[in-house]
Amino acid sequence: MANRLFKTEPQVDMYINEKTKNKSATVAQICNNGIYYGYLPQFSMVLKTEAHALLQLENVGQKEIRQSLYRGVDWLGDYHIKKSDILQYILSHYTGTIFDRPEMREDNRANATMEIMRDAYYRLKDLCPEEPIYETIDPVSLSEQILSCWSKVYDEKIMYKVISLAIYLSENNREFSRGEAVDILKEIENEVIREHISQEKLNADKAKEAKLLEKLCWLLDKAQHGIQIEKVYSMGGVVNVELSDSSKNFKINSYDGFYDLLDMLCDNVNRRDLIGANNREVAE
């Protein structure tokens, strides 16, 4: 193999030798792929697009980097993470202030921003009543308070929205380099993968599925309860449930996914069945 300007491990040398020998790739192509697949997001199209844009655009300043990080953190709102290290690192590039900023009130974006921040502030107060939470119009300061209570609010989408707004709207006093921004986007994806596709998560999902099957078996086993579901249908977003005793029919106006719907079905059938059982005992 021709002399190179860098040294690689024996295992890597073996791979490079094999690929270059059969001409399926050049050393340059192997290095390029190593960078693109090892250091850039791969599974999230949002994060991947932002990382590629940061590397490909000619004129990338702090504004463009903030926009990419804003979109990356906003994407996190659908993939909540319990560990806040990467968010703490991003915010370390900013300095928050508890003081009023008149220019924010005069800015034509302020009304929408303030509404989001106000909702997040009151939600933060509700979830962390023992913490000294103060109201502020500075999104960085509010984000710092959010992160200080992260274990109690990490599953609230609005908190990610506030942090993303802080990244986008505020001037960072410590600059991000392009490579650093790409690393941040990659770490955002890595954290989601660790928390949502880890073995612990898979085990938890299996336990949840077992519980789901148990509930479903109870619901379908006529020997378990005296009242039966005859029909379930949805109309206008409302789930209507007709029972063998039509006087006990019920509706479910809202639910969060199938697991939640099944819980509500079982709970309603069980409560109505218990009422029927008590009435039968009184009659006897």
N, C-alpha and C positions, 0 to 999 in steps of 0.2 A: 504494500500500500504506500502511496506517495506520502511524503512528509507533510504533516499538518502543523498549523500554528497553535494547536491546543492538544492537550492530553486527555484521553478518555480511559475509563476502566476496561479491564480485559473483556468483560462480558459485552460491553458496548462496542469494543473493537471487533469482536467476533461478528456482531450483527452488521456493522458498517462494512466489514470485509465481504460478507456474504452478499449484501445488497449491491455493492458496487461491482463485485465480481460478475454477477449475472446481469448487471446493467439495469436492474429494476429501479434503481434510484442513485442519485449522486450524493456525495457527502453534504453538499449544500442543501439538497432537498430533505435529507434526513434531519439536518439541523433545523431547517425551517419548520418541518412537521413537529419536531420536538418542542419548539417554542410555542407554536400554535395550539398544540394539543396538551402541552404540559402547563402552560402559563395563562391561557385564555379560557374563559367559560366555554363549556361544550353543550350543556343540556338545556339551558335557558336561552331561547332565541333573543329575548330582550337583552340579557347581559352579554351574550355573544355579539350581537349587533353593535352595542355600545363600545365594547372592547375593540372590535375591528375598526370602528369609526375613529376612535382615539389614535390608533396606530396609522391609519391610512390618510387622514386629513392632513393637509400641509400646515395650515395655521390653526394650531390648537392652543388656546389660552386658558386662563383660570375659569372664565365664564363657560367655555365649552366643556371643561372637565366637571364643573359643578353640575351642569345639565345632565351629563352622563351618570354621575353619582346620584343625582336626584331621581332619575328614572330607575336606577338600580335599587335604591332603598324603597321607592314607591312600589316596585315589583314585589319586594319582600312582604308587603301588606297582605298578600295572598298566601304566603309561606312563612308564617310566624316562627321566629327563632327564640329560644330561651336564653341562649348565650349572647350577650351584648357586646363582646369585645370588639368586633369589627365596627359597630356603630359608635362605640366610645372612641375608637381610633380616628374615625372620620371627624367627629366633633372636636377632637383635640386640635384640629386645624383652625378652630374658631374661638372667639372670645365673646361670651354672652354678657349682657348687662341688664340689670333690673330697672334701669332708668328709661323714661319715655323717649321715643324717637319720633319727633314731629313729622319728619320726612316720610315715615311709614304711614302715618295717618293721612297724609296728603297724596300718597301714591294711589293711582287708580286701581291697583290690585288689592289694596288694603282691606276692603270690605269682605271679600271672599276669604282672604287669609285670616282675618280676625274672627270670622264666624267659625272656621275650622278650629282655630286655636282656643276660642271660648268653649266650644263643645269638648275639646280634649281636656281643657283645664278642669271643667266641672266633672268629667268622667274620672280624671285623675284624683280629684278630691273625694269622690265617692268610693273609689277602690282603695285609696290610701288615706283614710281619715286621721290616722295617727301621725302623718307626716306634715311638716310645715310647708305646705304648697302655697306659693304666691302667684297672683295673676300678673301677667306681663304681656306686652305687645311685641317683645323680642322673641322670635321663634327659637333662637339658639338657647336662650335662658330657659324657655319652657321645655325644650328638648333635653337639656341637662337635668331638669327635675324629673322628666319622664324616665330617663336612663337610671336615675338614682332609685327609682321604684320599679325597675324593669321586671323583677320576678312576679309582680302582681298585675302588670299591664301588657306583657309581651304579646298576648293573644288579642289585643285590641287594634284593629286595622287603623283607626284614626291616629294612633300614636306614631305609626310608621309615616303617615301622611304629614304630620307635624315635623318630624325629623327630616323628611325629604324636602319640605318647604324651607326649613332652616338652611339646608345645604344649598338650595337653589337661590334663595332670596338674599342671603347674607354674604357679605364679603369675608372670605377666609383670610385671616392674618398670617397664616403659615401656608405657603404654596404647596400644591400637589404637583408632582411631576407626572408626565404621561404614563411612564412605566408604573409608578406608584398607584395611579388611578386604575390601571388594568389589573394590578395585583389585588386591589380592593374588590373589584367586580368579581374576580376569581374566588376570593375568599368568601364573598357573600354566597356564591353558588356552593362552595365547599361546605359552608355551615348548614345550608339547607339540606344538602345530601347527608351530612353526618346526623342531623337531627331527625330527618324524615325517612331516610332509607337505611338507617342503621339496623343492626341485628336486634337491638332493644326495641326499636319501633316495630319490627316485624313480629317479635314475640308478643308485644302488646296488641297488635292487630289480630294475631291468632287467638289470644284470650278474648278479645272483643267479639270475634266471629263465633267463638264457642258460646259466649253469653247470648249472642243473637240467635243462634240455633236453639238454645234452651228456651228462650222466650217464644220463638216461633212454634216450637213443638207444644208448648203449654197452650198457646192460642188456638192451635188446630186440634188439640186433643179434647173431644167432647166429654170425656170422663172427668176432666179436671174442673169443669164449671157448668152450672146449670143454664147459663145464657150463652147463645152462640151468635157469631157474626154471620149474617145472611148475605150482605152485599156491601161493598166498599166502592165508592166512585168519587171522582173529583169534579167540581163545578165551580168555575170562577176562582180557582186557587184554594177553595175550601174542600176538605175531605169529608164526605158524608158517610156515616156508618149506620147501616140498618141492622138491627138485632132481631133475634127470634121473638123477643118481647118488644114490640114496636114502640111501646110507651117509654122505653129506655134508649131509643135512638139518640145518637149524639153527633156533633161536628167537631172537626179539628181545624181551626182557622189558620194556624201557622205551625211550622215545624222546621227543624234544622237537619235535613237529611233523613235517610231511611231509618237509621238507628233510632233517632229521636221519634220518628213517626211510630215505629214499632213499640217503643216504650209507652207512648201515649195510648196506643190501641190496647195494650195489655193492662195498663193502669185503669183506663175507663171501663173495660170489660170486667176487671176484677172488682172494682168499686161497685158497679151495678149488680154484679153477681152476689156480693156480700150483702147488699141491701135486700135482694130477693131472698137470700138464705135466712136473714134475720126475720123477714116478714113471714116466711114459712114456719119458723120456730114459734113465733107468736101465735099463729093460727092453730098450730098443733096444741 
